[in-house]
């Protein structure tokens, strides 16, 4: 077989194997296949061979058109996948940092017209071209840090016009730069000020006007809802998600972040792809998610930035058989970080996840959390050629070394798109 690209001589080529149909859970979450002196061969945008350098070079044909990248004793991983971001939004919220330092709770900042509502004003006011330009900038930052695919939520418009504008901007950002974006409609992110005190009437708008337009114009794959005290109840969340499912969208849910309302149980009941946040998830929620195969998307960067007292119980979830993915939750307020390398560090130190569990959480399990486990998330024959070369002698080094971008090169769809 011919190869248009070969990456060879990796100190370690690190990947999951055989998990393209279902995410890894339990003990399997910590299993990796590591090829010492590894190589991967690519034809066009697909992987055609993976193994040791000697094995791969023996299997493939090379020619004048073959590009050879020498990993030269560095680590090669699948392209990183960020399964929970809000990458398209207007404005920023650095002025809220002082309130956080004073100990003002997030829901109180929201009640004062800050938080999500502050970003709503900025997003509504921003022309679509401005949202696109900012989204491209943020995606290129992510790419330089090793992220090749990300989910992208709306949710800072909270009006029909602004929500549609945001999802249209996501589509344009997706086509304008290498990071693939998977769009999620999050119209039920908060109650806008014009509907204050009447969330059900706002949800009428979400269900009767926004959702049909999102579906008609094919603007999202998923529908999400913020199920939280002071935002939307379990019953209100169920109403939105059932309507979205009836219209053909797949489901996600912001669940059990601040108050244990039962969002995890709702995710299991409705067959959601993922339940996200989960800081205060209860034992019954963990049990139900494990039974139904709902992926836990944990966002430790948010917990870190909000200085919460405890993190999501990742160890408990893994031991119970819940597949765990990790994400940045990149957004203008509670997690202004789009670097998955920092999430590696925080997850090991504060979630007590092993480096192997974390790597699977930001590759194959994250791929399943955005519905693309069959295409990306591991370095296996037939999959998309998305991979990252890290300036590291072994994969443990990625968890050990923090505060430095260790990316040396990024390959997306078989093309070298970042070279340091």
Helices and strands as residue ranges (DSSP letters): E 5-15, G 26-30, E 33-43, E 46-52, H 53-59, E 67-70, E 75-78, E 80-82, G 94-96, H 97-101, H 106-111, H 116-125, H 128-144, E 147-153, H 160-176, E 180-188, G 193-195, H 199-205, I 206-210, H 211-216, E 222-225, H 234-246, E 250-255, H 263-270, E 274-277, H 283-292, E 295-298, H 300-306, H 314-320, E 324-326, H 340-350, H 355-361, H 364-369, E 387-390, H 396-400, E 407-412, E 415-419
